[in-house]
Amino acid sequence: MLELHTSELSVGYNKKPLISDVCLAVKQGGIVALVGPNGAGKSTILKTVSGMLEPVDGAIYIDGQELRNISKSQRAKWMSVMMTGRRDTEYTTCYEVVSVGRYPFTGLMGTLSETDHKAIEDAMALVGATELRNLNFDKISDGQKQRVLLARALVQEPKILILDEPTSFLDIGYKIEFIENLKKLVKEKQIGVLLSMHELELVRNVADQVICINDHGEVDCMGPVSEVFQTAYIERLFHIAPGGFERIYGRESTIAKLEKSTEANCEYKDEDTDSTSKPTNSRRRAHFLMVQGTMSSAGKSLVAAGLCRIFKQDGYRVVPFKSQNMALNSYITEDGLEMGRAQVMQAEAAGVKPSVYMNPILLKPTDDCGSQVIVNGKVVGNMRAREYFQYKKKLIPDILHAVEKLEEEADIIVIEGAGSPAEINLKQNDIVNMGMAKLVDAPVLLVGDIDRGGVFAQLLGTLELLEPEERDRVKGLIINKFRGDKTILDPGIEMLEERGDIPVTGVLPYMNLHLEDEDSLTERFERKAKGRIQISVIRLPHISNFTDFDVFEQIPEVALQYIQRPRELEDTDLLILPGTKNTISDMKWIKESGMETAILKYAAKGNPVIGICGGYQMMGQKIADPNGVEGGGEIAGLGLLPLETILEERKHRRQVQGKIQDATGRFAELKGLEYTGYEIHMGSTRLVEAPGTGSVGSTVETPGTGSIEITHDSDSSVIVEFTEGQTGYASGNLYGTYIHGFFDRSEIVETVVQKIADAKGISFAMNQVMDYQELKEQEYDLLANTMREFMDMKKIYEMMGLHHDRNEV
């Protein structure tokens, strides 16, 4: 599906920018509207995007190609444009004006065919201009000219249609008819539309997304119409006196109705009074505490989780919160929304159900320079780092709305920061560290990691780089991951408190807890343990949701390792292909790294292979990306299962529970066992018509090594439905499923490990395996009890304005 999008685009004249950092995306089947005051630059954006003006900076892409590299004839087949302004018409009749739109198909000297004539007649009928066909274009009214020019744009049969004030000069009847026809055209022909329009009532009716341009040359706000069109904001954007909009349009205006239906959750700054409609602690219902760190992996997530558990133990209603999380591990809530797993872990510690309000913004890296942006649990799109840096300030209303919803059910909200608050390059428009603390007036605990060394420099250096008002928010310092006798630290702590003028409220010991990690910076990837049973997970470059395998680390004598080299497959008893954020890219890596041949040889010996989500897709014969979800193209899979996957723009998100329908080979006894988990993927996988490459007893062709025959414990070549709802299939010792959390049920993991032990001929006592959720509950209590012992909880309660005595509970 073709897409028009911009990257860091600046538009203007004579190489002088009028509007900078324009980030927009128009896909087939969608309508994006530009709104703003006269002279804001909307037409300039449209002229630049259409190629009529050169960009001052940045780039414009169509179908993944930069606009300047696309020929004019190809542009005309993909995109048509109708701009306001002087009409240069050397043609006599309106019919001839419209016929110019067939140029991409006939050429400049071409002759119109019957197909061309029919297209012209259909376009003129669509805009109500049939009766004008034989009239002189220069003699008709402005409104009639507008309809004729619309027909000329439509007759090009574009994939993308750019319209500059298309309803200007049209009377109300034709405006309504045009809007209805445009919506129908977009739906039936899958045209993408980028338009500018002044009639807000029409914008609300026709547009999916709206981009607001203010008269300072800025993209002021962007998002769904229902979220952006708030009376207070519209009055500010168009410089209308407070209440003026309602005095003219009345309380029953479209915008008023929108506000009522969406509960008017967006709040904006009033430039004239310099007052901001944002929450302060004086108006708050909950108490806040924020945990920030001197660096990534300082221990913020676990400290926040431990505080959640402590407050729960002390009788408070507590919830976690992180405004923006960057991670590859995510989770699907009961209502099918996506959030970061760190806040899920913290919610479990707090004893509450995970909610997307706990993590309204999730960034899932797609490569080194870009991420998939998820807002309120739903995918907004993929953005480069700089694009998101400019975009993120528009998300403050979403953050505040999430906080307000959490306050309805909490006495205490524990907020986690990200990375370091002293990252100079990220402080502008900060929404996750000190910027977040300021929004809700939260006291801050600053955590340093002594296990990596240099903790005193970490803490003092961070404080030194903070602004005075930011430093004032830091009420306590925590030294984390200490090993040894705490008294050795006393001189350093004394110096730290003297120079930092902030008390050290805790020295936490290094805790070897079995709880989920935040992201791929985790130390687990470097561990190369050995056990009686060896389970190997392919460490893909874009590995995601590797928390699926945490349960194996809790079983004595089972060693879990993450591998990247073929030789590391030696002595592996079970190979797992995990989830990935970029299936095609990681499949290329598997081929280029030599892992493909190693995996196929491993499977050829009858060894078990399990694929989860993206790993399941890789086990098939082909992965195709016709819609450009991961950049387009297709790639051959491993061919272990007779499956094909098509990547789709719509993300599948849902919690699931079911029974294993059937199972084959070594893990046949899984049949009938119940599982719970969730789906989160961008593709659909189906069986090919006839099981072929990679089915039991068949062969797989590999570059350089020829054919590899796949054999199994079973002589059967049947492929069976593994997990319910066509979410997974199995054949012999090859198993694939879309279900994350598949191993969390003790019955499943016990069966898998026991059958591996049986195949190796070793005795293995599986009565030691505990239900994973029960194990985590014990770990949360251990975390809380340890933190309570080594932290000054009295001071921490006082920071929040609470005076708590646990003995009173």
Residue, then its C-alpha position, 0 to 999 in steps of 0.5 A: m500500500l502506497e504511502l506519502h510521508t515526510s522526514e524532518l521537512s522544512v518548507g519556505y521560499n528562497k531557501k528560508p524556512l517558513i515551517s520546520d519539522v513537518c512530519l506527516a504521513v498519508k496512506q491509501g484509504g486515509i484522509v489527513a487535513l491541515v488546518g490553521p489561520n490564514g497565512a500559516g503556510k498550509s498551501t506552502i506545505l502542500k506545494t512542497v509535498s507535491g513537488m511544486l516547491e523545493p524543500v528547504d530541508g528534509a525529505i519527501y517520500i512516496d512508496g519508499q522513494e525520495l520524491r526528487n528521484i521520481s520522474k514527473s510522469q511517475r509522480a503524475k501516476w501516483m499523485s494528483v494536485m489541485m491548488t488554489g490561485r490563478r488558473d492557467t487555462e489555454y483550453t476552450t471547454c471545461y471538458e478539455v480542461v478535465s482531459v488534461g488529467r489523462y496526460p499520465f496515461t496518454g502522453l503530451m501528444g497522445t490521443l484520448s481512448e474510449t477508456d479516457h473519455k469514460a474516465i473524464e465523464d465519470a470524474m465530471a459526474l462525481v463533482g456535479a460538473t457534467e452540465l458544464r462540459n461544453l461551456n467555456f472554462d473562462k466564462i463560468s463562476d468560481g464555484q463551477k471552476q472549482r468543480v471542474l478542477l476537482a474533476r481534473a485531479l480525480v481523472q488522474e486516478p491517483k493513489i494520493l490526492i492533494l487538495d488545497e481548500p477544495t470546498s472554497f467557492l462551493d455552495i453548501g449543497y455542493k460542499i456536502e455532496f463533495i465531502e460525501n463523494l470524497k469519502k466514498l472515493v477514498k473507501e472504494k478506490q483506496i485513495g489517500v488524501l492530504l487536504s487543507m480546509h478552513e471549514l472545521e465542521l467539514v474537517r471533523n466529518v471527513a478527516d481521520q487525522v488533523i495537523c494544526i499549523n499556527d501562525h508562528g510557523e510551527v506544527d502546533c498539534m496533530g492527532p485524531v480530530s476528536e482529540v485535537f478539536q477542543t474549544a479552548y484549543i481552537e480558540r487559541l489556534f485562531h486567536i478567538a476570544p474565550g467563549g467567542f466560538e460558542r457565541i457564534y456557533g452555540r453549545e451544540s456546535t460540532i466541537a462542543k459535541l466532540e468535547k462532550s463525547t471525549e470528555a475533553n481530556c486535552e489541556y492547553k497552555d493559554e499564551d495570553t495569561d501564561s497559565t497552563s491547564k495542568p495538574t499541580n499537587s494542590r489539586r491532586r487526589a494521589h501522592f506521587l513519588m518518582v524514581q530516576g536513575t543516573m543511567s540505564s539499568a541503574g535499577k529504576s524498574l526494580v526499585a519502583a516495583g519494590l516501592c509499589r509492593i511496600f506501599k501495598q503491604d502498608g495498606y495503600r492503593v498504589v499504581p505504577f506509571k511511566s510516561q514513555n517507555m522504550a523497550l522491546n518487551s511488551y504486554i497486551t492488556e485485557d482490553g487489547l492494548e499494548m504497554g511496556r512489561a516493566q509497568v506490568m511487573q510493577a502492577e503485579a507488585a502493586g497487586v493491580k491489573p495492568s492498564v495502558y494508563m500506566n504506560p501511555i507511550l511505548l517506543k519499540p525500536t525497529d532499527d538503530c535510528g527509529s521506533q514504532v510509536i505506540v500511544n494509549g496502547k495503539v500504534v501511531g506509526n514508525m518515526r525516526a528519532r528526530e521526528y519523534f523528538q519534535y512530535k513528543k511534546k504533542l503527547i502531554p495531553d495523553i500523559l496527563h489524561a493517563v495520570e488523571k485516570l490513575e488518580e481515580e483509583a490510587d492513593i500513591i502513584v510511583i513514577e519511573g523515569a528513563g535513562s538519566p535526567a542529565e542527558i543534555n541532548l534530551k532535556q528539551n521537551d522532556i516528558v519522562n524525567m524532570g519534565m514529568a516530575k514537574l508536570v505532577d510536582a513529584p519528589v524524586l529519588l535518584v538511583g545510582d549503580i555501584d556494581r558498575g563502579g563510580v557510583f559517587a561520580q554518577l550521583l554527584g555528576t548527575l546533580e551537577l548537571l541538573e538545573p537548580e529547580e530540578r535539583d531541588r526536586v531530588k529528595g533522596l539518593i539511593i546506592n543500588k547493587f552493593r556487595g559487601d560491608k556497608t560500613i566501608l561506604d560510610p566515608g563516601i556517603e558522608m562526602l556525598e551528602e555533604r557535597g550533594d546536600i541531599p540525604v542518602t535514603g538507602v544502600l540496597p544490596y545486590m539482589n539476585l531476583h527472578l523478575e522480568d528485566e526492562d529491556s535488552l540491556t539486561e545482563r542475561f544475554e551474556r550469561k553462558a551457564k551450563g546445566r543438565i538440560q541446555i535450552s538455547v534462544i537465538r539472540l536476534p538483533h531485534i529480539s523482543n518479549f524474551t521474558d517468555f523464557d524467564v520461567f526456565e531460569q527458575i528450574p534447577e539444573v536447566a541452563l538458559q542461554y542466548i546465542q548468536r554463533p553457530r558453534e553455540l548450538e552444541d549440546t543444545d537440547l531445545l532451540i527456541l526462535p523468539g519474537t522479534k520487532n523486525t522479522i524480515s531484517d532478523m531473517k536476513w541476519i539468520k541467513e548472513s550469520g550462518m545460523e540458518t544452516a546451523i538451525l537446519k542441521y540441528a532440526a535435521k537430527g530430530n532435535p526440537v525447535i519451538g518458534i514464538c511469534g516472529g520466530y514462528q513466522m521464520m519457521g515457515q517458507k516465506i515472509a512477505d511484506p507487500n504493505g511496507v510494514e517492515g520496509g517491503g519485499e519478501i524473504a524465504g523463511l527456514g522452511l521448517l513448517p509449510l507456512e506463509t506469512i504476510l505482514e499487515e499494517r493492522k497489529h493483532r493484539r489480544q489476551v488469549q486462553g485455550k487448550i493445545q489442540d494437538a501435538t506431535g513428536r517429542f512433546a506430544e503429551l502437551k495435547g490438551l493442556e491449557y495455556t494463557g498468554y497474549e498475541i501481539h504481531m503485525g502479520s497473518t500466517r496460513l498453511v500453504e495448500a500442500p505441506g511441502t518444504g520442511s515437513v516431516g521427512s522432506t528436505v530443505e535447500t540451503p545456500g552452499t550446503g545443498s539439501i538437508e533432510i528433516t527427520h523426527d521421532s515420529d514417522s508421521s508427516v502430518i502437520v497439526e493445529f498446535t494452539e487454538g484459533q490457527t495461532g500455531y502449528a506443529s509437525g514432528n519435533l517442530y512447533g510454532t505459535y503466536i502465543h506469548g507467555f506460552f511457557d508460564r503455565s507450570e504444566i506446560v514447562e514441566t512437560v517440555v523439560q521432562k520430555i527433554a530429560d526422558a530423551k536424554g535418558i536422565s532422571f529429573a525431579m520436576n516437583q521442584v517447578m513452581d507456578y511462575q506467577e506464584l514464584k513472582e509473588q514470592e520474589y516481590d515480597l522478598l524485594a519489598n522486605t529487603m528494600r524496607e530493611f535497607m531504606d529509610m521508609k520514614k523519610i520516603y513517606e515524608m517526601m510524599g507528605l505522608h506520615h506513616d507508621r506501619n504499626e498502625v496498619 
